[in-house]
Amino acid sequence: MQSSSFDLGVVGAGICGLAHALAAARKGKRVVVIDRDAQANGASIRNFGFITVTGQQSGACWQRAMRSRDIWLEVASAAHIPVLQRGLLTIARRHEALDVLEAFAATDMGADCRLLQAHQIAAYGDGLLTEHFAGALYSPHEIRVESREAIPQLAAYLAEHHGVTFLRETAVHSASPPKLETSRGTIHADAIVVCPGDDFRTLHPDRIAAYGLQRCLLHMLRVKPPQVDENMPAVMSDLGLIRYLGYAELPAAKALRQKLLAEQGEHIRQGVHLIVVRSADGSFVVGDSHHYAPTPPPFAPSFVDDLILDEYARVFHGPAPQVLERWTGTYASADDRLMLIDRPAEDLRIVIITSGTGASTSFAIAEEVIAELFD
């Protein structure tokens, strides 16, 4: 470590921490990022790598997603991070779902999206069960990166091109400007941003406890479909329309929720909805589910994966795909907010994404936090 004194110290090298490092580095600040692991290992690499705009809650979240998408495109180009997919196809298997998509398309957020009739869907990807769909909505806003590769590439770019210092395998015992007490000794930083992910106990636990956070456990799979359409955008289905608040808060979603509870009640109880994204090798990343607890169990019951694959089979033609990988992840969750910025001191911030939207909103949130700290 060339210096032990910095303008900004960031605790946590997930997407939230890296976003703050980027925002500060772009202002010419000297930045150190400290993380207890040797490499990215948490929620930031256990997700879809899907920067979701359409369906985010209207207002600040949707605006942050749009801004974050733009920053992703800038960084992906500079850091040579491949953008594997663009766009989102949200399938309506039921007429109640199509009603929700039509209502969404009439909002300001739907201005650049396109409603599709059932016969038009095939143009967006082979292998879809189009004869069983009521319609769909195509959004041009989304992009997809391979998160397990993109996060390390982003960190390397910050180190090589912006001079960000990374301290890996380093525990932070306390973070109170101008000092970070770590397992490598004391580091001085004029300002500190703590991005703890779903670690609510290590740093400033009293401040975090006030928000009543839980952890959300999700199931994910990588599958090998019999055929792959390289031009297909990411795909979602009816179940997502009652989870993503940009849809779920529309009045039309009430009838869809009642229909889904009657027809797919177990999917709803297990928090299952469908997202399918394509990787460079032709495999699909498929998920996911949602189970909430202060400390979720480490076990992954197979019937939850079966429910995810059941919804997959209602959208895609062909035999059941070969499952190549299974994994779980956890992230911070709150009932009353999508993110939080806590301000214990003028030069200290605690930033936690509490809605699983870290990849989609962190860059914009970080710009706001860094502007507040330094401008």
MARTOR-187286 format. One record per atom (N, C-alpha, C, CB): x, y, z. Coordinates in pm, whole numbers, plus 32768, in hexadecimal, padded with zeros to 4 digits. Atoms other than C-alpha are relative to their C-alpha. Glycine has a CB too. Layout:
BEGIN
XYZ;...
***
This chain:
BEGIN
80557F8A8000;800080008000;8058807C8000;7FA08000807A;7FA97F8D800D;80A881407F8A;7FDE806E8064;7FF880377F72;80297F977FA5;7FDE8224806A;7F9D7FC78064;7FC280777FB4;806480277F9D;7F1581FA81A9;7FA28074801C;80437FD28082;80577F8D7FF0;7E5F8345817D;7FB680197F7D;8051807D802A;80547FF78078;7D3C8374808C;7F9280698015;7FC27F767FDE;80747FA77FF9;7C2284628038;7F847FB28028;7FE880467F7A;807680517FE4;7B2583468049;80287F70801D;7F9E80047F89;7FF4808E7FE4;7B2481F280ED;7F7B7FBE7FEA;80337FE8808F;807B804B801C;7A2180F8806F;800F7F76803E;7FE57FF77F65;800080867FC5;79D07FC18138;7F9D7FAB7FB2;7FDB80058098;805580588051;794D7EAD8057;801D80107F6C;7F6E801C801A;7FDB7FFC808E;79B27E517EF4;7F9A7FBC7FA8;80877FBF7FEC;806B80278059;78617DE57E6F;7FDD80727FA2;7F857FD4804F;80227F9A8063;77B07EAF7D64;7FE680868042;7F877FD57FAF;801C7F827FBC;77407FB57E5F;808380468024;7FAB7FE9807E;7F807FC57FDE;78A27FED7EE0;804D802E7F86;80537F9E804E;7FB97FDB807A;79387FED7D83;7FC3807B7FBF;80017F8B7F9E;80437F8B8039;783580E87D10;802C80808048;7F677FF18007;7FD27F8B7FB6;789C81D77E26;8092801F7FDF;7FEE7FEA8097;7F757FEA8026;7A0981A67DD0;800980457F78;804E7F7C7FFD;80017FC38085;79BF81FB7C65;7FD680928006;7FA37FB27FA2;80337F787FFA;78F583317CB8;8066805E803D;7F7D8005804F;7F9B7FAB7FC1;7A0683B67D9C;807B800E7FA9;80277FC78088;7F8A7FFB8056;7B21835B7CB0;7FEA805E7F8A;80247F747FCF;801E7FA6806F;7A7384157B98;800B80938029;7F757FE47FCA;7FEC7F787FCD;7A8C854B7C76;809180198027;7FA580188078;7F737FEE7FE3;7C0085167C9A;80287FE0808F;802780897FE2;7FE380207F74;7BEF84917DFE;805A7F85800A;7F7E7FEA804F;7FAE80757FE1;7CEC839F7E92;7FA97F9F8050;808280288051;8063805E7FC9;7C2382667EE5;80437F7D8027;7F8F7FE77F9B;7FDB80877FDA;7C6481287FA5;7F817FB08017;805A7FFF8080;8071805C7FED;7B7180017F9B;80347F8A8051;7FC37FD17F77;7FD480697FA5;7B8C7F0280B4;7F947F948006;801C8038808E;805F806E7FFD;7AEC7DAB80AF;803E7F888047;7FD47FD97F71;7FCC80707FB0;7B0C7C7A818F;801E7F847FAC;7F9B7FDC806D;7FEC80778054;7B057B7E806F;807080157F9A;7F7E7FDD7FB9;7F957FF98064;7C127B2B7F71;7FCC802E7F79;80437F797FF1;803E7FD3807B;7B227B6B7E52;7F6A800B8017;801F7F9F7F8A;80917FEF7FF4;79B57BC27E16;7FBE7F798016;7FC680447F82;803A80817FDC;78E27AB37EB6;7F6F800A802D;80517FC2806C;80857FEF7FC9;77947B477F1E;7F9580157F96;7FFF8073805E;80747FEF8056;76507BBB7E85;8022803B7F77;7F9C80598044;7FDF7FBD807D;76FE7C887D78;80267FA17F90;807080618016;7FE080618069;77727B4E7CC1;7FA17F898000;808F7FCF8011;805E80717FF7;76517A687D21;7F7980237FC3;7FED7FD58091;807D7FD3803B;754C7B1B7C53;80037FED7F69;7FE480928024;800D800F8091;74EA7B3E7AE7;806180577FB1;7F7380207FD6;7FB57F9D804D;75D47C5B7A8C;7FA680507FA5;806D7FBC7FAF;80687FC78054;74947CF27A08;7FDE808B8035;7F827FA47FFC;801B7F777FD7;74757E6C7A18;7F72801E7FD3;806880677FC3;808F7FF9801C;72FC7E897A2F;7FCD808D8013;7FB37F9F805A;803D7F7B7FFA;724D7FD079E2;7F697FF38003;802E80577F88;8090800B800E;70EE7F767972;7FC77FA5806B;7FDB7FCC7F74;803A80487F90;701E7F097A9A;802F80338086;80207F6E7FF5;7FD87FC37F81;70E27FC87BA1;7F968064802C;808B80457FF3;80657FA57FC9;700B809B7C87;800D808A7FC0;800D800B8099;7FFF7F7C8040;6FA781E37BE7;803F8067805C;7F72802A7FD9;7FC07F977FB2;705D83197C56;80957FEB800C;7FC380078089;7F6F7FFF7FEB;71B683137CF1;80427F7E7FD5;801F801A8092;7FC0807F8022;71FB819E7CC2;800D7FF17F69;7FAF7F8A803A;7FFB800B8093;71A481A17B4F;806780627FC6;7F73801B7FC3;7FA07F9E8030;726E82DE7B1A;80907FD4801E;7FE58088803F;7F7A80327FDE;739982487BD0;80277F8B7FA6;80067FD68093;7FE280718058;737E810E7AFE;802780307F75;7F877FA27FF7;7FDC7FC98083;738481D979BD;808C803C8003;7F9B806A7FD4;7F7B7FC47FF5;74B4829D7A33;806B7F948011;800580648075;7F9F806B7FEA;756581627AAD;80187FB17F80;7FD07FA2806F;7FF080448080;752480B8795F;8062804C7FA6;7F787FF07FB8;7FA67FAF8052;75D181DA78B0;80917FF58030;7FD380928001;7F77800C7FCA;76FE81C4799A;80377F757FE3;8002801C8098;7FD380878024;770F804B7965;80357FFC7F71;7F8C7F9B800F;7FD48001808C;772A808777EF;808680487FF1;7F9680407FA7;7F807FB88005;784181857822;80727FA98036;7FF680838050;7F98804F7FBE;790280A3790E;801C7F807FB3;7FD87FE0808F;7FEE807C804B;78C87F687843;805A80177F88;7F797FC77FD4;7FAB7FE18073;7963800D7715;80908018802B;7FC9807A7FB5;7F797FDE7FD4;7A8C809477D5;804B7F8A803C;7FFB80708065;7FC180717FB9;7ACC7F56789F;7FFA7F7F7FB0;7FBD7FEB8086;800980758058;7A8A7E66777D;7FAC7F928040;808D7FCC7FE0;8061805E7FC8;79657DC3782F;7F977FE57F95;7FBD80398084;8060801C806A;788E7D11772A;7F6F8017802E;80107F717FCF;80917FF67FED;77207D78771A;7FC27F8F7FAE;7FC7808E7FD4;802B807C8042;76827C2776CB;7F7480087FC7;80087F8E8061;808A7FF28030;75187C8D769D;7FD1808F8012;7FA27F9E804A;80427F7F7FF4;74487DC27669;7F6A7FEA7FF5;803280647F95;809180078007;72D77DEE76A9;7FC47F99805D;7FD77FE37F75;804D80597FA9;71CA7D39776F;7F7B7FE17FBD;7FEA803F808D;8081802D8032;70A37C6D76F3;7FB17FCA8077;80107F937F90;8056802B7F92;6F957C5477FE;7F847FBE7FC6;7FDB8078805D;806C80518038;6EA37B3F77A3;7F82800D8055;802A7F6E7FF4;808280087FBD;6D317B5277FB;7FBF7F7C7FD7;7FA4807C7FDC;8040807F801F;6CAF79ED780D;7F6980098012;80387F908058;808E7FF07FE2;6B5E7A66788B;7FD080897FD2;7FE67FED8098;80367F7F8029;6A767B79781A;800A80668071;7F6E7FF17FD3;7FEF7FA57F8F;6A897C0C7979;808C803C8001;7FE37FB88085;7F767FCD8009;6C027C2B794A;800D80657F8F;80637F8C7FEB;7FFB7FA18070;6BD27CD477FB;7FBF80848028;7FB97FC57F85;803E7F847FCF;6AEB7DCE78A6;80668053804F;7F867FE0805A;7F997FB97FB3;6C0C7E257992;8066803F7FA1;80467FA08062;7F9D7FCB805F;6D007E4E7871;7FC780767FB2;802F7F927FA0;803E7F918047;6C0B7F2C77B7;7FF9807C8059;7F747FD87FCE;80047F8F7FA3;6BDF800478ED;808B803B8013;7FC67FD58087;7F777FCE7FF2;6D58801A7916;802A804F7F85;80617F8D8018;7FD97FBD807C;6D89807877A9;7FC4808B7FF6;7FD47FAD7F89;80417F7D8004;6C9F819F77E0;803F80648061;7F6D7FF28021;7FBB7FA67FA3;6D7F822F78F3;8079803F7FBC;802C7FB58080;7F877FC18036;6EAD830F78BB;80717F9A7FF1;802D8074805B;7F9580648004;6F9081E27902;7FF37FA57F86;80007FAD807F;801580578073;6EF6812577DE;800E80447F7A;7F7B7FC38009;80017FB1807C;6F2F823676DE;80547FC37F92;8032808B801D;7FA780378066;704D8185762A;7FEF7F697FEF;808F801F8022;801980908009;6FC280257655;7F997FE27F94;7FD17FC88087;805A8027806D;6EF87F627556;7FA87F8C802B;80507FDB7F82;805E806E7FE7;6DC07E937593;7FFC7FA47F86;7F7280368020;80008063806B;6DBD7D5374C6;7F867FA78009;807F7FAA8005;806680678007;6CA37C767456;80467F777FFD;7FA480137F85;7FC580857FF2;6CD87B00747D;804F7FD87F83;7F937F98801B;7FBE802C807B;6D357AC9730F;8081804F7FE4;7FA2800E7F8B;7F877FB08015;6E437BD67323;80757FD48058;7FE180928019;7F9A80217F9C;6F037B377443;806F7FAA7FC3;7FC17FB68076;7F9D805B8039;6FB27A2F736F;8076804B7FC2;7FC07FA77F97;7F937FB2803B;70807B4172CB;806B80248064;7FC9807E7FC2;7FA17FDC7F97;712D7B7A741A;804A7F878038;7FB78047806F;7FB480737FD0;71A87A18744D;7FBD7F7D7FDF;8015800A8094;803480858019;717C78B273D8;7FF57FB38083;805B7FB57F9C;800C80577F8C;710A77AE74D0;7F9B802A8067;80827FF58041;80657FD27FA2;6FFA7875757E;7F797FC47FDC;7FF880998001;8085803D8013;6E9E77E075AC;7F9B806C7FD9;7FD27FB68080;804E7F898022;6E01790374F4;7F6B7FE37FF0;8034803D7F82;808D801F8014;6CBC784C74A8;7FB17FFF8082;7FF27F797FBC;804480027F7E;6C707849761E;800380888045;80407F98805A;7FF27F7D7FC0;6CB179BB765D;7F91805E7FD6;8088803D7FDE;80637F988021;6BBD7ADD766D;804280787FBC;7FB6802D807E;7FB77F8F8039;6CCA7BD67607;80828012804B;7FAC80818004;7F817FE77FBE;6E0B7C737681;801F80947FF9;80737FAD7FBF;7FCB7F788005;6EC67DB776C2;80957FF67FE8;7FE0804F8083;7F707FFA8019;701D7DFC762E;803480868031;80207FEB7F69;7FBA7F877FD1;71007EF676DF;808D80027FC5;80058004809B;7F787FF68037;72417F74763A;806980288067;800280637F90;7FA87FBE7FA0;72DA7FF5777E;80687FA3803F;7FAE803D806C;7FAE80587FAD;73757EC27820;80807FD47FBA;7FB17F868027;7F8880428031;74D47E3977FB;80247F918062;807680657FF0;7FD980707FAB;75707CFB7882;80967FE67FF2;7FB07F817FDC;7F7480287FFB;76D67CAE78EC;80097F818052;805A8071803C;7FE980797FAF;77667B6E7982;803B802F8084;80607F987FB7;7FD77FBC7F85;777A7BE47AEA;807D7FC3803E;7F8F7FFC8064;7F8C803E7FC1;787A7AE67B60;808380287FBA;7FF17F677FFF;7F8B7FCD8049;79687B707A58;800580998002;7FFE7FCD7F6F;80057F6F800B;78F57CDA7A48;80308046807F;7F73802D7FDF;7FD77FBF7F83;792C7D2A7BB8;80987FFF8010;7FBE7FBA8079;7F6C7FFA7FFD;7A9D7CBD7BB7;803B805C7F96;80397F747FEF;7FCD7FA88069;7AD07D727A6C;7FEF80938027;7FB87FE47F7C;80177F777FD4;7A397EAF7AFC;80668028806B;7F7180108036;7F9C7FE37F99;7B1E7E9A7C2D;808A80157FC3;80057F8D8067;7F7E7FF28041;7C4F7E677B4F;800980857FB5;80197F8B7FA0;80027F818048;7BE97F927A7A;801380758060;7F7C80107FB4;7FF27F947F9F;7BC8806F7BAF;8090800A8032;7FA07FEA8075;7F757FFF7FD0;7D2280087C25;805F80337F95;802A7F73802C;7FA07FE38069;7DD080277AD6;7FEE808B7FC4;7FF67F997F94;80197F838048;7D29815B7A44;7FDB8075805A;7F937FEB7F9D;80257F947FA5;7CB782207B73;80558002807F;7F6D7FF58025;7FA67FFF7F8E;7DC681C87C6E;7FC17FDB8085;803B8084800D;8041802A7F84;7CD481347D6B;80537F918042;7F6E7FCF7FE4;7FB680647FB3;7D88806E7E7A;7F9D7F998037;805180428073;8053806B7FCA;7CF27F1D7ED6;804D7FB5806C;7FD27F9F7F91;7FC980527F94;7D387E6E801F;7FA27F898013;801080528086;804F807A7FF5;7CB57D0A800A;802A7FB2807C;80107FAA7F82;7FE880547F8B;7CA07C0C8123;802680568079;80707F997FE3;7FE67FA07F97;7C957D2D8214;7F7F801D804D;803B80837FC7;80747FE57FAC;7BA27D4D8336;800280908031;7FFB7FA08076;800F7F797FC9;7B227EA3839E;7FBC7FF58087;7FAF805E7F9E;8034800C7F79;7AEE7EB68515;7FAC807A8028;80727FED8063;804F7F887FE6;7A6E801B8523;801680627F8D;802780418088;7FFA7FA0806E;7A23812D8429;7FC280838030;7FB67FCB7F81;802B7F7D7FD1;7A0F828D84B5;806780657FD1;7FF08003809D;7F9F7FA18037;7AB383A383EC;80418053806E;7FBC805C7F9A;7FAC801D8076;7BCA83F183D6;804C7F7C8007;8062806F7FED;7FB5807C7FF1;7C2D828E8436;7FAC7F857FE2;80387FF7808B;80338088800E;7BE6812C83C9;80637FA58048;7FEF7FD77F68;7FAB80607FBA;7C6F802E84BE;7FEC7F777FBF;7FDE7FFB809A;800B807C804E;7CBC7EF383F9;80657F998033;8017801C7F6B;7FA2806A7FDE;7D727DA98419;808B801B7FC7;7FCE7F7B7FCF;7F7D7FD68034;7E8C7E548357;8032807F8042;7FF980157F6A;7FD97F867FBE;7E9F7F7C8440;7F9F80717FE5;808A80287FD5;80567F8B800D;7E0F80DA843C;800F803E7F75;80218068806D;80027FBB8081;7DAB817C82F4;7FB580838014;7FBD7FA87F90;803D7F7C7FF1;7D5982ED82E3;7FB080227F82;806C806D801B;80557FD68070;7C3A83688209;7FAB8075802F;7FA57F8A7FCE;804D7F897FDB;7B9484BE820C;7F6B7FE28008;801980707F9B;808D80297FFD;7A43841C81C2;7FFB7F697FED;7FAC80497F91;800E80918006;79C582B781DB;7F717FDE7FD3;80207FBE8089;8081803A8026;78AB81F9812E;80067F6C8020;7FDF80197F68;800A808D7FDB;784B80AB81C5;7F917FC17FAC;7FE37FEF809A;805E80498056;77A37FBF80CD;80017F6E802D;8026800E7F67;7FF080837FC1;776B7E8781A3;7FB17F907FC3;7FDC800A808D;8054806C8037;76797DC780C8;7F9D7FD18068;80567F8B7FD0;805C80347F9B;75BC7CE281B4;80487FDD8082;7FB87F857FCB;7FBB800B7F80;76BB7CF482CF;7FD180738058;809D80017FEF;803E7F987FAF;75F37DB183D4;8040800F808A;7F6D7FE28010;7FCF80077F76;76CC7D6C8504;808F80338013;7FF97F73802E;7F727FE37FED;78397DC484C0;801C80938019;804E7FD27F87;7FE67F717FF5;783B7F3E848F;7F7E804B801A;804480357F81;80737FAD7FDC;77498033852F;7F7E7FB0800C;7FF0806E7F98;807880547FF7;76517F22858E;7F888048803D;801F7F858051;80707FB87FC3;758280128663;7FB780557F99;803180578072;803F7FAE8068;754580F6853A;7FB07FA97FA0;806A80507FB2;804480578060;74EA7FD78452;7F867FBD803F;80617F957FCB;806E80457FBD;740B7F2C8555;7F8080537FFE;80267FE0808F;80767FA97FFE;732180598552;7FA77FEE7F86;802B808F800A;804D8010807C;72B17FFC83F2;7FB57F7A7FF9;805C800D7F89;804A807E7FFE;72327E9F844C;80157FAA7F86;7F70801C8010;7FE68049807C;72DC7DF48328;7FFC7F698015;808780297FC8;7FF480908006;72C47C8682CB;805C7FDA7F8D;7F757FBE7FEF;7FB980328075;737B7BAD81D2;7F9D7FB67FA7;80767FA38029;804E804A8063;72DF7B268096;80597F957FC3;7FC6805E7F93;7FBA8071803D;735079CD8020;7FC17FE37F79;7FFB7F82805B;8033801F8085;733079807EAD;80457F867FC6;801180797FA2;7FCC8073804A;7360784C7DD4;801D802A7F70;7F9C7F888004;7FDB7FE3808A;741278647C85;80307F817FBC;806D806E7FF9;7FD28072804D;7460776E7B6F;8041802F7F7E;7F8B7FA07FE2;7FCD7FF08088;7533775E7A35;7FD97F837FB4;809C80177FFD;80328072804C;7498767F792A;803480077F72;7F677FFB8002;7FD9800B808D;74F3760777CF;7F857FDB7FAF;80727F967FED;8076801E8050;73C7762276E9;80287FB57F81;7FB580807FDD;7FDE804A8079;73B2754675B3;8025805A7F8B;7F8D7FA97FD8;7FDB7FA2806A;73C8767874D3;8002808C803A;7F9D7FF77F87;7FEF7F797FCC;742C77E07505;7FF080647F8F;808A80108044;800E7F92805F;73BB7916744B;805880728032;7F69802C7FF1;7FA07F9B7FD3;74DE7A0A7463;7FC5808C8000;807A7FFC7FA8;803B7F7B8006;73F97B307418;7F9380158067;7FCA80197F76;806D7FF67FA2;72FF7AE9752C;8025805D8074;7FDA7F768035;7FE77FAD7F89;72E57BF6763A;7FE77FB0807F;7FA8807F7FFE;8027803E7F82;72BE7BA477A9;7F697FEB8002;802D80578079;808E80247FFF;716C7B0777F6;7FCC7FFB808F;7FEA7F777FBA;804A800D7F83;70797B2E7917;7F717FD57FDF;800180878050;808980308017;6F167AAD7948;7FA0803D8066;7FFA7F668008;806C7FC97FAC;6DCE7AF07A01;802880108092;7F877FA77FF7;7FE07FFD7F71;6E5E7AA27B58;804F807B8027;804D7F848026;7FB27F887FE1;6F4B7BC97B42;7FAB807D800A;806880147F98;80537F888003;6E2C7CBB7B12;7FC3801F8087;7F937FF17F99;80307FE27F79;6DC07C997C7C;8074800F8063;7FA17F91802F;7F8B7FEA7FAB;6F267CB47D03;804180877FE2;80667F8F7FEE;7FC27F818025;6FB37DDC7C43;7F9B80718013;80347FFC7F6C;80617F9E7FD3;6F137F117CD6;7FCD805B7F92;803C8053806C;802F7FAE806F;6F007FD17B90;7F827FC87FC0;806B800D7F99;807B8041802D;6DF87ED47B2A;7FA07FE98075;80207F7B7FBC;805480317F93;6D797E587C7B;7FAF806E8041;80567FBB8068;804A7F927FC2;6D0E7FB17CF4;7F9480397FA6;8060806D8027;806C7FD58059;6C2A7FE27BC7;7F7D7FBD802B;80227FDD7F6C;8081803C7FDA;6AB57FA87C0F;7FE37F7E7FB5;7F9080627FE6;801C8078804F;6AA87EA37AF9;80417F848039;802E80157F71;7FB980747FCA;6B977DC47BBA;7FAE7FB48067;8084802C803D;805080437F99;6A907D727CC1;7FBD7F837FC8;7F9780608039;80438074803D;69CD7C8B7BD8;80657F947FDC;7FB0802A7F82;7F9A80638022;6B0E7BE37B63;802F7FB7807D;807780437FBA;7FD580417F83;6B7C7BA07CCA;7F9A7F98802C;80148068806E;806880607FD9;6A2F7AFA7D17;80027F857FA5;7F7580437FFB;7FFA806F805F;6A4C7A257BDD;80797FA7801D;800580357F6F;7F86804D7FE5;6BB079BA7C2D;7FF57FB38084;8079805C8003;801180477F81;6B5879647D95;7FA77F867FEF;7FC4805E806A;805A80708017;6A4378837D17;80427F937FAC;7F81802F7FBB;7FC98061805F;6B0F77DB7C05;80907FD5801F;7FFB80397F76;7F75801F7FE2;6C7777E67C82;8024802C808F;805E80437F9A;7FF27FD37F76;6C5478187DF6;80867FD9803E;7F917FC88053;7F83802B7FC4;6D89774D7E51;807680517FC9;80167F6B7FE8;7F977FA88037;6E6278197D65;80048084804D;7FE7801A7F69;80077F807FB9;6DEA79557E14;80357FF0808E;7F7080358002;7FD580147F76;6E2278C57F6F;80977FEF800B;7FBB7F86803B;7F6E80117FFF;6F8A786D7F15;804980757FC0;80257F7F7FB8;7FC17F898038;6FC879C17E7C;803C7FEA7F77;80698031805C;7FC780228082;7007792C7D24;7FCC805E7F95;7FE07F6D7FDB;80257FC2807F;700879FA7BEA;806E7FDE7F9D;7FED809D800E;7FA6802F8069;70BC79C87AA0;804E80737FC2;7FB27FB77F95;7FA67FAF8052;71E87A7C7A11;805D7F9E7FB9;8050806B8056;7FA68054804E;72AF79D678FA;805C805B7FB0;7FB07F9F7FA1;7F9D7FB2804A;73F17A6F7875;80657FA17FC2;80468067805D;7FA58055804D;74EE79E3777E;80918027801B;7FE1800A7F6A;7F727FEC7FF0;766479B777B1;80497FEA7F7C;80377FA2806C;7FB38009807B;777979BE76AF;800F7F717FCE;808A803D8014;7FEF808C8028;7798784276B1;7F7E7FBE7FD6;803D7FB28072;808180368029;762878167658;7FAA7FCF8072;80167F917FA2;805280297F8D;75B877B677B5;7FA68073802B;805B7FD38075;805B7F9E7FC7;749A78667863;801380048097;7F6D7FDE7FDC;800F7FF17F6F;749A78F179C3;7F6C8015801B;805780778038;809080047FE9;733F78AF7A4E;7FE6800E8096;7FC27F7B7FC9;80277FF37F74;729B79167B94;7F7C804B8006;806E804A8053;7FC6801E7F80;722D79657C92;7F907FF38064;8066806C802C;8061800F7F94;717D79457DE3;80248061806E;7FFB7F6D8035;7FE97F9E7F96;71607A167F1E;7FCA7FC98084;7FBE80877FDE;8025802B7F7A;716079A3808A;8045805E8064;80287F6A8019;7FD07F957FA9;718A7A9981A8;80127FCF8090;7F9F80767FFC;7FE580237F76;72267A6D82FF;807780528031;801C7F67800F;7F877FBC7FCE;73247B1783E6;80807FB37FDB;7FF880118097;7F928056802A;740B79EF83A1;7FC57F8D7FAF;80537FCB807B;803A806C8050;7392791A827C;80507F80800F;7FF980297F6C;7FB7807F7FF7;73E977A7828F;80577FEB7F84;7F9D7F8A8011;7FA780188072;7502772B81AE;7FCC7F987F9F;80867FD68032;8034806F804F;7424761E8118;7FAD80337F8A;7FAB7FA38057;80447FD8807A;7391762F7FB9;7FA47F8E7FD3;806680247F8F;805A806F8023;725F754A7F99;7FE87FFA7F6A;7F7B800F8048;800780128092;724674B97E3C;7F7880267FC7;801F7F717FDB;80837FE18038;70D074F77E1C;7FF680937FD8;7F927FDD8065;80007F748028;7116766E7E09;803C800E7F74;804F80578066;7FC780018087;71F976337CDD;7F9C7FC87F9C;80817FAD7FFD;8064803C8058;70E575597C4B;7F9580667FDB;7FBF7F858043;80647F9A801E;6FEF767B7C65;803680667F9C;7FD580478081;7FC37FA48060;70E277617BB0;80027FC27F75;80908025802C;7FFB80448081;711076607A9C;7F747FE77FC8;804C7F7B800D;808A800E802E;6F98762B7A8E;7FD3807E7FB7;7FA27FE28076;80257F838044;6F65779A7A39;804F800F7F7E;80198079805D;7FB07FFF807B;70827780793D;7FB97FAE7F93;808E7FC7801B;804080598060;6FC9765F7895;7F7C80397FCB;7FE77F77803E;807C7FC2802F;6E8E77357877;801C80707F9C;7FB180378078;7FDA7F928059;6F50783477A8;80517FCE7F89;80508069804D;7FA7802F8069;704B776876DB;7FD87F767FCE;80907FFC8033;801480838040;701D764775E6;806D7F9E802B;8000800E7F67;7F9780657FF8;70DB750175FB;80037FB68084;808380407FEA;7FF1804F7F85;714574047701;803F8054806E;80547F837FE5;7FC37FBA7F8E;71BA7468785A;809580147FE6;7FEA7FB18084;7F727FE7801C;7312750B783D;80597FBA8066;801C80988000;7F9D80397FA5;7447746F78D4;802D806B8063;80787FC67FB1;7FD37FA37F99;749F75177A1F;80977FF08011;7FB67FE88087;7F6D80027FF7;761275717A21;8033802B8089;803B80597F95;7FD67FCB7F7E;762B76307B6A;7F8480268051;805F807B7FEF;80647FCD7FA3;7558767F7C9A;804A804E806D;7FA97F8C803D;7FC47FB67F92;75A577867DA0;7F9580548045;807580597FCE;80577FA47FB8;750578677EA2;804B8081801B;7FCE7FC08084;7FC67F817FD9;754179CC7F03;7FA980428069;8013805C7F87;804F7FB27FA1;74D17ABC8012;801C80947FEB;801E7FD68092;7FED7F6F8004;749C7C318014;7FA880418069;7FE080387F73;804B7FB67F9D;74187D388102;7F7580227FCB;804A80818029;80897FE68029;72A27D7080FF;7FB78050806C;7FB67F7B7FE5;80527FB07FA5;71B07E698199;7F7280067FCA;803B80908012;808C7FF98029;70367E7F8194;7FD7808B7FD3;7FA87FD48072;802F7F788012;70287FF98182;805B80577FAB;7FEF80408085;7FA67FAD804F;71438068809E;804D7FA77F9E;8062804E805B;7FB180478064;720D80057F6B;8095800F8018;7FDD80327F75;7F747FE77FDF;735580937FED;8004805C8078;804F803C7F87;7FF27FA27F93;73DB81588110;808A80417FFB;7FEA7FBB8088;7F847FB57FEA;74E282638145;7FF98036808E;801380747F95;7FFE7FD37F76;752E828F82B5;8076805E8013;80097F878063;7F9C7F967FF1;75F583BE8329;8027800F8094;7FCA80867FC9;7FD87FF47F75;7698837F847B;8052807D801D;804F7F878028;7FAE7F887FF0;778284A78444;800880477F7A;80907FDD8036;7FFA7FB0807B;77C385B88346;80547FBD7F94;8039808A801E;7FA2803D805F;78DB84EE82A4;7FF67F687FFE;808D80298021;801380917FFC;784E838E82D3;7F767FDC7FCC;80137FCA8090;807F80328035;774182D7820E;7FFE7F688006;7FEA80317F6F;801B808F800B;76AF817A8228;7F9B7FF07F90;7FCC7FC28088;8057800E8075;7616811080DC;7FDF7F6C7FEC;8043803C7F7F;802C808A8010;75497FD180BA;7F8D7FFE7F9B;7FD47FC28088;806E8018805E;74737F637F92;7FAA7F92803C;80347FD97F70;8055805C7FB4;73487EB68031;7F927FC37FAA;7FC280488075;806A802F805B;728B7E3B7EFF;80347FA87F90;7FB780757FC5;7FCB8051806C;73707D677E29;801A804C7F81;7FA47F907FE4;7FED7FAD8078;73A57E8A7D3A;808C803C7FFA;7F97806F7FFC;7F797FC87FFB;75187EBE7D7A;803D80177F77;80587FA7804E;7FC77FF18086;75887E7F7C14;7FB9806D7FB1;7FF97F7D7FB5;80537FA68050;746D7F597B92;80058091802F;7F737FD28003;800B7F777FCC;748A808D7C73;807D80358046;7F8F8007805E;7F917FD57FAC;75DA80987D29;804F80747FC6;805D7F8C8017;7FAF7F968039;769181787C33;7FC180898017;80147FE97F6A;80437F7F7FEC;758B828B7C4E;7FFD80268093;7F727FFB7FC8;7FFF7FE37F71;7570826D7DC8;80898032802A;7FDA7F828052;7F787FD77FDB;76EA82897DE4;801D808E7FD3;80667FA17FC2;7FEC7F75802C;76EE83C87D16;7FC180628063;7FC480157F74;80447FA87FA1;75F484607E08;804D800A8083;7F717FCD801B;7FB980027F81;76B783F57F3C;8085804B7FF6;80197F6F802C;7F7D7FBE800F;780A84697EB9;7FEE80967FEC;804E7FC27F89;80197F708010;777885B87E4C;7FE1803F8087;7F8B801A7F9E;80227FCE7F7B;76EA85E37FA9;807B800D8059;7F997FA48042;7F8980017FAC;7836858F804E;8066806A7FD5;80407F777FFE;7F8E7FAF802F;791F865B7F72;7FD880837FBC;80517FAF7FA0;80267F848043;785587677EBE;7FC680668060;7F9C7FE37F92;
***
